[in-house]
Amino acid sequence: MNDPDDTPPGGKEGWEGFREVDRAIAENRLTSYTWKKTWADPWGKLGLILFGVLFLAFLIYVIIYDGLI
């Protein structure tokens, strides 16, 4: 029942990504896996950087508009 290398019964081809996600879920590290995969993707990295810049710009705008500095 338990295969030592956790391969599905149908063979090894095409299941490596699913096995990695399954292992991440089992080890309760899905969030870390998601961030690492997003950072490795060029469009994901651009999205994260753009979101961070826009969020920082919004925070600066709110601080200046409310006169906190």
N, C-alpha and C positions, 0 to 999 in steps of 0.2 A: 504493500500500500504506500509506504513512504519511499519515494525515490531519493537516493542520496544527493543528486544534483538538482532536485526540484524541477525536472522537466515534465511537461505535460505528456500524456500517453501517445499523442499523435506524432511526435517527433520533435526535433529541436528547431527546425527552420521557422522563422517568423515569430518566435515566442520570447526572444531575449528581452525585448522591451517590457512585455507583460510580466515576465518573471521579476524584472527589476522593480516595477511598481508594486507587485505583490509582496516582494521582500521589504520594500519601504513601508508598506501598510503594516505588515507584521511586526516590524521593529519600531513602529510609531514614529517614523521620521519622514512622513509624506510632505510636510511643509518644507523641510530642508531640501528634499528631492525636487520639489516644484520650483523653489527659488534658484537652485543650481541649474536646472534645465532651462529656466527662463533666462538666466544670466548668460548661458552658453549660446542661446539663439540670438543672432544679430538683431532681429526685429524686436525680440523680447527685451534685449538690453536697451535698445533705443526707447522702447515704451517705458521701461522703468526709470531711465534717466529723465525723459520728458515729464513723466508724472512727478518725479522728485523736484525738478526745476519749477514746474507750475505750482506745486504745493508750497514750495519755499517762497515763490513770488507772491502767492496769496497771503501767506503769513506775514510777510514784510508789509504788504499793502494794509492788512488789518491793523498791524502794530502802528504804522504811520497814521492811518486814518483815525484811529481812536486816540491818538496823542499819547501813547504809552512811552515814547522816547522823546 
